Amino acid sequence: MANARTPRSAWIEEGLRALAAGGPDAVRIEPLAQSLGVSKGGFYGYFRNRDALLAEILDTWERAVTENVIDRVESGGGDARARLSRLQALASAGDDDPMTSTASELAIRDWARRDAAVADRLRRVDNRRMEYMRSLFRAFCADEDDVEMRCLISFSLRIGNHFIAANNGPRSRAEVIALTRQWLLR
C-alpha cells in the first residue's frame, strides 16, 4: 500500500486540482507526486494506472456533486423552499472544496466535449441534479412547465454565471443573483 501519509483521497483530490487547472492532460502521475511531496511509487499502491485515477476522480466528483450535496441539503430538514435555499447556498460555497468547485465543474464539462464516456457521465450527473430540483420545486409549483423553467434557470445560474461578463446595471452581480434566487422560491 501507499505511504499512510498520502491517502488515496489525496491523490484523487490533487488529480482533480490538476484537472481543474489544465484538463485531463494535466493529470500526470509524476507532477501529482511532486505536488504531494511523495514518490510516484506510492501512486501504484492505489491505482493501476493514470486511467484508473481519472475514473476514480470522476466517480468521486459524481458522488460529491450529487449524493453528498443532496444528503447535506436533506439533513438540514425544512420545507422544499428551505431545502432549495440550502442547495443554492451550497452551490455558491462550493469553490472552497476542489470536489465541488466551479473550476472542477467547468473542467469536467470541457472534457465531456471531447470524450463520449465523460459526456455520458456528465449527463447522468446533470439529470440527477435536475431530478432532485424537480422534486423540490414540485412541492410548491403545480405547473410542470413552471417546475422545468425554475430548474433550468437554477441550474443555468450555477453553471452560466461564470461565463457572463456583463455588468448588472446599478446592482452588483451578487445582488442580482440574490434577487433571482428569491424569485425562484416564490
Secondary structure, DSSP 8 states (H G I E B T S, - for coil): ---TTS-HHHHHHHHHHHHHHH-GGG--HHHHHHHHTS-GGGGGGT-SSHHHHHHHHHHHHHHHHTHHHHHHHHHT---HHHHHHHHHHHHHHGGGSTTT-HHHHHHHHHHHTT-HHHHHHHHHHHHHHHHHHHHHHTTT---HHHHHHHHHHHHHHHHHGGG----BTTB-HHHHHHHHHHHHT-
